[in-house]
Structure formats: structure tokens, C-alpha cells
Amino acid sequence: KIKTLDTPNDYAMLKEVFKRRFSKKTSGWKKPDLIIVDGGKGQLKQIQTVFKELGISNIDFIAIAKGQGEGARARGEWLTKKQEEIYLPDRANPVILKPGTKELNLLQHIRDEAHRFAITYHRRLREKALSHSFLDDIPGIGEKRKKELIKYFGSPEKVVNASIEKLKEIKGLTPEIIKHLKSLQNIK
């Protein structure tokens, strides 16, 4: 769960997660034997930077990336090419494992399982965010109306910040409900 960024930034997010995981606060956690990161040279460099900052030198790590050649993901080549590139610290060129080998299959399975886990986690967070908000505390706004309002305006905050004229356009919003919504404007 990213805490320091509001916009997507793969490198900064990766650094945040690794700094939190390997900070002194979590030093009681068991040290991993190997860290596998989804990505290429850039992601590997971020781990190296964090480990250098934290003085960590006794953990092995690699990055696994789809596609051929530098910038394959940016060019969209990874969509059609199945060759995986394994990046190691202090090595210029990636290791290429033969397709179908047990070693490559294991790395792919680990990566794919991590993706599945992350996607499930983020879906759960998104559903939780949609399922409860301060709109639930306003008399006259039930689950159905809340979903309609969020769908129409984009977020609970945008509902509260909408003009009275815009709110009056919504079928079923009484003057009392609008008054409650506008009273939250100074709070949110």
C-alpha cells in the first residue's frame, strides 16, 4: 500500500516498499534468501539504491522482465515476445533461460502468483473504498443512491463539492439531503 505518492511512479513506489520492508522497524522480520522483482534494469537499480542507503549487502535479488532488448515494454514488444530476461546486479546483459525449462517456469510462476495476489489486494481495497464513505452517514442516502452519486460525480468528495444546481439535477435528492451534503463541504 503506497503511502507517499498520489500518482503512479513505478520506481518511487518500489523504493518506498523496499525502504519500509527493510527499515530498522522491520529488522525483526526474517531475511529473505532471494528477492525477485518484476521488471528490468531500472527496477533492479532501485533495489540496489535502497539497499545501499540502508547498508544491506547480504540479500540476493534479481529482476525478471518480459520482452527482448532494452525498452521492450515501452515499445510494446513484450506483448508478442515471450522471451524472459533475468537481470542480475552488476551484470550488463540479462540472463536468458530457455523456454520451458524448470527454472524459467518457476520464476514465471512466482511472478504470476505475485501479480495475482497484488491484483486481488487492490481490487479489495477499491471495493472497500467504494463500499463505505461519509455519504453513508447522511440520512436518505442508501447504498444504491450512493453508488449512483459516485458514478455520476466520480468520488464522494466530488459529490460534496458539487454545486447546488448540479445536485438538484439528480433525481431523488431532497433539499434536506442537499443541505447535509453542502454542510460537509467545509469538513472534506
C-alpha positions in Angstrom: 0.0 0.0 0.0 1.7 3.1 -1.2 1.7 5.9 1.3 3.9 8.7 -0.1 2.6 9.1 -3.7 -0.7 10.1 -5.2 0.3 9.3 -8.8 1.8 6.2 -10.3 5.6 6.1 -10.4 6.9 2.5 -10.5 10.4 3.4 -9.4 9.4 5.6 -6.5 6.8 3.1 -5.4 9.3 0.2 -5.5 11.7 2.3 -3.4 9.1 3.1 -0.8 8.1 -0.5 -0.4 11.6 -1.7 -0.1 12.6 1.1 2.4 9.6 0.2 4.6 10.2 -3.6 4.4 13.9 -3.4 5.2 13.9 -0.5 7.7 15.0 -0.8 11.3 11.4 -1.1 12.4 11.0 -4.4 10.5 14.5 -5.7 11.3 12.9 -8.5 13.3 11.4 -10.0 10.2 13.0 -13.0 8.7 15.5 -12.1 6.0 14.6 -13.5 2.5 17.1 -15.7 0.7 16.2 -14.1 -2.7 14.1 -11.2 -3.9 12.5 -11.5 -7.3 11.2 -8.2 -8.8 9.0 -7.9 -11.8 10.9 -5.5 -14.1 14.2 -4.9 -15.7 17.4 -2.9 -15.2 15.5 0.1 -13.8 13.7 -1.8 -11.1 16.9 -3.7 -10.2 18.7 -0.3 -9.9 16.1 0.9 -7.5 16.7 -2.0 -5.2 20.4 -1.5 -5.3 19.9 2.2 -4.4 17.7 1.3 -1.4 20.0 -1.4 -0.2 23.0 0.9 -0.4 21.1 3.6 1.5 20.2 1.1 4.2 23.5 -0.6 4.3 22.2 -4.0 3.2 24.6 -6.2 1.4 23.6 -9.8 2.4 20.4 -10.3 0.4 20.4 -11.6 -3.2 18.0 -10.1 -5.7 17.1 -10.4 -9.4 14.6 -8.8 -11.8 12.5 -10.7 -14.4 11.2 -8.8 -17.4 9.2 -9.9 -20.5 10.4 -8.9 -24.0 13.6 -8.7 -25.9 16.1 -5.8 -25.8 16.3 -2.6 -23.8 12.9 -0.8 -23.7 10.9 -3.8 -24.9 8.0 -3.0 -22.7 7.9 0.7 -23.7 7.8 -0.4 -27.4 5.1 -3.0 -26.7 7.3 -5.8 -27.8 6.6 -7.8 -24.7 3.0 -8.3 -26.0 4.2 -10.6 -28.7 7.6 -11.9 -27.5 7.6 -14.4 -24.7 11.3 -14.5 -24.0 12.0 -13.6 -20.4 15.1 -11.5 -19.4 16.6 -12.1 -16.0 18.6 -9.2 -14.7 21.3 -9.6 -12.1 23.1 -6.9 -10.1 26.4 -5.7 -11.7 25.8 -7.6 -14.9 25.2 -5.5 -18.1 23.3 -8.1 -20.1 20.3 -10.2 -18.9 20.4 -13.9 -18.5 18.1 -15.7 -21.0 16.8 -19.0 -19.8 15.5 -21.4 -22.4 11.7 -21.5 -22.7 10.1 -24.4 -21.0 12.9 -25.1 -18.5 12.0 -25.8 -14.9 14.0 -22.8 -13.7 12.2 -20.3 -16.0 8.8 -21.9 -15.3 9.4 -21.5 -11.6 10.4 -17.8 -11.9 7.4 -17.1 -14.2 5.1 -18.9 -11.7 6.4 -16.8 -8.8 5.9 -13.6 -10.8 2.4 -14.5 -12.0 1.4 -15.5 -8.4 2.6 -12.2 -7.1 0.6 -10.4 -9.8 -2.5 -12.4 -8.9 -2.0 -11.5 -5.2 -1.5 -7.8 -5.9 -4.4 -7.5 -8.2 -6.7 -9.2 -5.7 -5.5 -7.0 -3.0 -6.0 -3.8 -5.0 -9.5 -4.9 -6.1 -10.3 -5.5 -2.4 -9.1 -2.0 -1.5 -11.1 -0.4 -4.3 -14.2 -2.3 -3.3 -13.8 -1.3 0.3 -13.3 2.4 -0.6 -16.5 2.2 -2.7 -18.4 0.4 -0.1 -18.1 2.9 2.8 -17.8 6.6 2.8 -19.1 9.6 4.7 -22.1 9.5 2.3 -23.3 6.5 4.3 -23.9 8.8 7.3 -26.3 11.1 5.5 -30.0 10.3 6.1 -31.7 9.5 2.8 -28.6 8.2 1.1 -28.6 4.5 0.8 -26.3 2.1 -0.9 -28.0 2.4 -4.3 -28.1 6.3 -4.3 -24.5 6.4 -3.0 -23.3 4.3 -5.9 -25.3 6.5 -8.4 -23.8 9.7 -6.9 -20.3 8.4 -7.0 -20.7 7.1 -10.6 -22.2 10.4 -11.7 -19.7 12.7 -9.9 -16.6 10.4 -9.7 -16.0 10.3 -6.0 -17.6 11.1 -2.6 -15.5 14.3 -2.4 -16.8 15.5 -5.8 -20.4 14.9 -4.7 -19.9 17.1 -1.7 -18.1 19.8 -3.8 -20.7 19.8 -6.5 -22.8 22.9 -6.9 -26.3 23.0 -5.5 -27.6 23.4 -9.1 -25.8 20.1 -10.1 -27.1 18.3 -7.1 -30.7 19.5 -7.8 -30.4 17.8 -11.2 -30.1 14.4 -9.5 -33.5 12.7 -9.2 -34.4 11.8 -5.6 -32.1 14.3 -3.8 -34.3 16.2 -1.4 -33.4 19.7 -0.2 -32.6 18.1 3.2 -30.1 15.7 1.6 -28.5 18.5 -0.4 -28.3 20.6 2.8 -26.4 17.7 4.5 -24.1 17.3 1.5 -23.3 21.0 1.5 -22.7 21.0 5.2 -19.8 18.5 4.7 -18.1 20.8 2.1 -16.2 22.7 4.8 -15.2 19.4 6.5 -13.9 17.5 3.5 
